[in-house]
């Protein structure tokens, strides 16, 4: 399939309300320090399991470098915790309003795939909800998530191609949805020349506390 040239990246729909990389770096650093402090974990073991360079991981842990989406998935998988325990709003009771003017945006290294958490982390209800923007003609390849992890995606704008493991590719147009086990490598491809917008619900097979799992 011929790939159309990228005319604008995934930042475009979020440009007026982009979050500060410093904000994301500080949030992840605070969570990561707490998670590593759990008995049986260590910085050295995390670096080995995640495959992240120790110097790079040290900068993330110190809050001086904002992690990419790839970094965060490797860290979550290595620690055995839900992705949301690293990035989402803190667990709380009552009503939580998440303003579009104050987003927490996580992106791929090239910023062509952006994900915005739309939920507070709840260790008793392991379900996560994201607003995702995929840049024109961009392909985002994801590593296998924890066993039993499911993704449910609905396309709000554009057309995308989803490939899950060795299954045939499926095309989704605006309003279409797909549900699949994400514990195998999978990918998301924007088939258009403008950003595609998706809403993604991720659920885990069993509740895993962000403080003590893994």
N, C-alpha and C positions, 0 to 999 in steps of 0.2 A: 504493500500500500504506500502510495506516495505521501510524504509528509509535507504539509503546508508550512511555509516559513512563519516563524513566530513574529507577530506584529506588536504584541504587548504582553507583558508577563502577568502573573496572577495577582500582583500588587494592585492593578488598576481598580478593581471594585472596592478595594479597602484603603486606597491611597489617602483619603481624607481623614481616616481614623486609625492609622497604623499605630501599633503599640511600640513602646520603646524597647530595644533589645536589652537595655539595662534592667527593665522591669522583669522580663522573662529570666534573665540571668540570675537576678536576686531571688526570684521565686524558686527556681530549680536548685540553686545553691543551698537555700535554707532547707528544702525538703530532702535533698541528697545527704546533707550532713546528718540529719535525723535518722534517715534510713540506714546509713552506714553504721550508725552508733548501735543498732540492734545487735544483740549478742550473736556471734557466729559469723558476722560480716566484717570485711576489712576493705580498705581502699585498694590494696594490692590484689585481693581476690576479685574485686569488681573490675579492675582494669584487665585482668587476665580473662575473665569470663565474657566481658563485653567486647573485647578486641579493640578498645579505644586506646590510643597512645597515652601512657601514664601522664606525660606532661600536659597533653590536651585535656585529659580528664581532671587533672589537678586545677587547671584554669577554670573549668566548669564548676568544680566543687567550691572554688574560692569566689565565684560570682563575677569573674573578670572577663569571661567569654560566654556569649549566648549560645547554647547548644542548638544544633539543627534537629529536624524531625528524626533523622537517622540516628543521631547520638541518643536521643531520648528513648527510642524504641530499643536500642541495644542495652541501655542502662536498665530499662524496665524489665526486659527479658532476663538479663543477668541477675537481677535482684528477685525476680519472681513476683513482681508487684504490678497492679494495673497501671497502664500508661497515665491515666488521670491522676494518680496519686502524686505524680511529679509536677503537673502543670495546672490542674483545675483549682477553682476557688476552694477555700478550706471548708471542711464539713461543718455544717451549722444547722440550727433549727430556724423555723420561721420563713419569711419571704425573702428571697434573694433576687435582686434585679441586676442583670448583667447588661450594662449600657453599651451600645454599639460605638459610642464615643470613647470608651475606655476598654478596648479589646486586649486580650492576651493572645497574640498571634504567634503560631509556631510555623516555621517554614523549612522547606528543603534548602540545601546549600545555595542553589541558584535562584531561590525565591519564586520558582514557577509552580510550586505546590504549597498552598497555605492552609492551615487548619486553625480554627478558633473554637476553643472549648465553650460550650453553652450550658454548663452544669457545675454544681458544687460537688466535690468528691465525697462520696458516701461509702464507707467501707462495708456497710451492711447491704447495699444495693449496688452490685457491680455492673452498672450500666452507664455508658458515657454517650454524650450527644455533641456532635461537632458540625460547624459550618465550614465547608471545604471549598476552596477555589483552585481550579486547575488551569494553568496558563495555556494559551493557544498551542495546539499540536504537541503539548508536553506529555511525556510518558513518565509516570512515577511508579517505580518498582519497590514493592514492600517485601521485607523478609517475613518468614512465617512468625505469627504471633503465638502466644501461649496456647497449649492444647485446649481445644474446646471453645476458643474465642470465635464469636460470630460477628459479622458485619451486615447491617441492613442499610442500603443506600437508596435515596430517592433523588432524582435529577430535577433541580429547580430551574436550571437554565442551560441550554446547549445540548450537545450529544457526546457521550463518552463510550469507550470500549473497556470492558472489565475482563481480565483473564485471571482465573483462579486455578493454580496448580496446572494440571494437565488437561483441564476441562476446555472445551471449545470457547473461543471468545464470544462475549455477548455484547450487543450494542444497546445502549439505553438512550432514549430521547427524552425531552422534557416531559416530566410527569411519570416516567417509568421508574420502577424500583427493582431491586435485586437483594436477595438474602443468601449469604454463603458462610461456610466455615473458613475463617482467615488464619488457620493454623498451618497453612502451606504458603509458599511464595505466591504473590498476586500482584496485579498491576492495574493502574488506572490511566487511560489515555484519552485526552481531549481530541475529538475528531474535528473540531472547528477552528476558526481563525480568531475567535474572541474567547475570553475566559469562560469556563464552564463552572456552574455553581451546584454543589451537592450538599445534601444533609445526610450525615452518617451517624447511625446509632451502633455502638459497639457494646457487646455484652460478653461476660466471662462465665465459664462453666460453673465455677464455685466462687463464693465471696472470698476475697483475699485482702486482708488488712494492709494498708500502706505502711503500717508500723512494724508488723511482725511476720509477714509472709516471707517464704523463701529463705 
